[in-house]
Amino acid sequence: MKNFEEKLEKLEYLTNNIKRPDISLEEALKNFEEGIKLAKTLEKQIDEIEGKIQILANNPSLENNEEPEITLFSETDEKTGSSGSPEAGTRQ
């Protein structure tokens, strides 16, 4: 988490630096480009954290070292990989 916080602080620094009245256009552009890269990295990390939070929120009984089990296709046939054939006259 410290790495995330350091990147966020750097982004705040760059943002404030761009607002300086005495900054050159070249330096402002350089700071802006670096800030965009940092923002994209932070956004990716936030998405990963949100995913972990969703998993934990949906499975609060998991122990710290347990990996969550995703049972998307729990009713599938091991041999065919399908969940069975459709009944006559119905669409599935």
N, C-alpha and C positions, 0 to 999 in steps of 0.2 A: 504494500500500500504506500510505502514511503516513496517509491519511484513515481507513482501516480501523483502524489502531492508535490513532488519536486517539479514534475512536468507542468502541473497546473500553476505553480508559482512562476515558472519561467514564462508561461503564456501570459500571465498577468503582467509580468515585467515588460514583455514585448509590447503588449497592448498599451501600457502606460507610456512606454518609450516612443511609440508612434505618435502619441498625442502632444509630444513636446513641440513647442513652437520653433525651436532652433535646430530641429533634425533635418538632415538633407533628404532629398527625395530618394536618392540611392539607398541610404541607410534605412529609411522608412520602408522601402520596397523589400529590402533584405529581411527586415524584421517581420513584415507582413507574410512573406513566403515561409519563413521559419514558423511563424504562428499558425499558419494554415496546416502545415505538416504536424505540428504538435496537437492541434485541435482534432485532426483526423485520428491520430494515435489515441488520444484521450477518449474520443467517441467510441472507438473499437473496444477499449478497456471497459468503458461503462456498459457497453452491450454485453460483454462477457460477465461482468459482475451481476447485471440484471438477470441473466440466464441462470446463474448460480442461485440467486435469491429466489427465483421462481421455482426452481427444483426444491430448494429447502422449504419454501412456504407450502408446497404441495406435499411434502414428505417430512413433516417435522419430527418424526420418530427415528430418523436415520442417525446412526452413531457418527462420530467425527471421522472415522476412517472408512466408513462404508460408502461404496459407490451406489448412487441411485439406480434402480432397475427401471428401464423404460420398457413398458409392455404394450407397444403399439400394435403388434400382431400376435397377441398372446393366444388367440383362438385358431391359429393356422395349423394345417396338417404338415407334419415334419417332412413327409415324403414328397408332397407336391408343392408345398409352400403356399397353398391357397386355403381359404377358410371354408371350403366345401363348394359343391356345385349348386347352382341356383335351382330353386324349385320350378317345376314345369309351369309356364304361363306367367312367371314373375320376373322382374328385372332386379338385379342386385348390384 
